[in-house]
């Protein structure tokens, strides 16, 4: 039994534009998604995330490379594992005038799933009390949870969600986050692509970050966050100019933001206070700044020629 739900090696996909120009969407992607838990799949706009997902699902053909789901090469063996996979890649279509339950019952009949599963998946996605309401009365968050419920009808081991919180308000985002977390805790594997990095950090066990179709970092979230080898300290001091000169001479990087200095590169925050005190400069406030997934993401993608607003807000990734 493989310990990987998804594995790709050297995955490549190119497109030709209307003007005949060849564009590389995915170039040599090596991706490993462990079995069980939530795996965040992050990348700036145009980094190849959606293309990679569509190749895994057999929706488009790869130009080169190898892919496997639960150890079975795809797309050639996709029929053997497709029943273990549920995915939301595009907005699902439901009948607006039908209730949520009726929509799921029709879908269950179409895919050969027992109708008894309908009540179970409604409860799993916290829609049990709203199953009798018409789909058109649902909020965006409820509609997305119904889509997740639909993917659960065949009891998949792997769930793939492409931008599941797009367009949702904070309450809707929280509902989806809690649903994904619960699915991961049940032992299912959840692959989620999202541009809302703070949400991914709260829900994901492991993460992969890609840029221009190639892997930049991968592993447990805590290891990826801690893997930059950099520490930042926020400090308040009366004479910012003198403090900046002292710390810069000591090989540290200093930037001023309002009433604070942010210092990068110190192995121990105490070293900062010691250097300043030696020059009779005394710190009023000193706070170690914990790295987060967004800061690591921006650092890793800085060399990709992409602006920060492309990585953290809006758009399909």
Secondary structure by P-SEA (a helix, b strand, c coil): cccccbbbcbbbbbbbcccccccccccbbbbbbccccbbbbbbcccccaaaaaaaaaccccccbbbbbccccccccccccccccbbbccccccccccccaaaaaaaaaaaacccccaaaaaaaaaccccccccccccccaaaaaaaaaaaaacccccbbbbccccccccaaaaaaaaaaaaaaaaacbbbbbbbcaaaaaaaccccbbbbccccccccccaaaaaacccbbbbbbccccaaaaaaaaaaabbbbbbcccbbbbcccccaaaaaaaaaaacccccbbbbbbbcaaaaaaaaacccccccccccccccc
